[in-house]
Amino acid sequence: MFSTTAKHLIQQKSLQKAAVLVGLGLALTGCISPTAGSDGRYTTPIGSAPVINNETPYSSALRCIGSRMSGSAATPRIAVGNIKDYTGKVELEGGAKLTQGASLMAISGLSKAGVMLVERFDTSVAELELKYANDRLIGDANPDEQYRQIYAGSIRGSDYYMVGGITELNFDIRSGGINAGFSDLDPTGISAAINGRLFVMNVGLDLRLVDSRTLEVVHVVSYQKQIIGREISAGVFDFLNGNTFEIGAGERANEPLQLGVRSVIERAILEMIVPLYGVQPADCRNFSNGQDPLGEINYRNPHRNAPRVNAPVEASAPAAPAAAQVAQNAAQNATPAPTQTVAARTTAAPVMNDPYGYYSEPIFSGTLRGGYN
């Protein structure tokens, strides 16, 4: 009789556990309907993250420089060519490891800086429109013209164009971790373990700025950025009253790889446009969350023929003597500013034997970089 009662209780508990599991399964699928609703959905999507700006630590500096360049009519036009992924790193599932849209990132970065852009990356639609217009197949809203007219010189030319590629992707530059565990001598005692791991990789970029008329390379930038990731996990295993319990928790976080590519591109753009436009961004040199390891943005010597851009004068700058200031103003009024020409642009190219030539002395910290590479 006792054994029959025990079996009955065991079966009853098993049925209760099965009912709980079935209920959990139904609860998980309760928000899914086999038929679409009036809005055309089978379920309501999860997540409520809003759309935000795609920013890097250098976006604010680019916009600040753009505000200094606004209103300058002498700013040259820049086109962006093909910036390819030359690393060749692909996955069996998922394709290329790195973004194939580096050119689009460069266009967005130049736009943040207020650069005058001309399209050269994808002209397929414009070329098709030109073909249709040449065949007199396109009509505009102008009642005086039955078809679109083609005028010579209607397409704006570029003064410079930017090309290059992503040239480095190095996995596991350095990794390290710690493992710790505890186990009771009793075979049925408690045991616990904790694991932690850090790993570092990097991505590298090479960009060049080319004069569109002479095809002279006026600026070359080669940058790399290290990217960090971490893994943390912990678990507990124990026997309680003949039951086995295992509890685990963990976290894995990686710095976004594609955001690292965008950051390197925007940092390269920042170096290229500062000497090109002769900007003195007195208020654009500070970065949030620490300082840039390549040096603060503080352009010291504007190019001789660079367009003049009005910038606020730093409060800490010493005032010039009155007599010297009068003489300087007279000299500026007597000699007009030279017009920027092709030769002036090419002679104004930065001297690349000093990668920090247009910035203040680089400031390094232990958390960013230990010293010069």
Secondary structure, 3 states (H helix, E strand, C coil): CHHHHHHHHHHHHHHHHHHHHHHHHHHHHCCCCCCCCCCCCCCCCCCCCCCCCCCCCCHHHHHHHHHHHCCCCCCCEEEEEEEEECCCCEECCCEECCCCCHHHHHHHHHHHCCCEECCCCCCHHHHHHHHHHHCCCCCCCCCCCCCCCCCCCCCCCCCEEEEEEEEEEEEEEEEEEEEEEEECCCCCCCEEEEEEEEEEEEEEEEEEEEECCCCCEEEEEEEEEEEEEEEEEEEEEEEECCEEEEEEEEEEEECCHHHHHHHHHHHHHHHHHHHHHCCCCCCCCCCCCCCCCCCCCCCCCCCCCCCCCCCCCCCCCCCCCHHHHHHHHHHHHHCCCCCCCHHHHHHCCCCCCCCCCCCCCCCCCCCCCCCCC
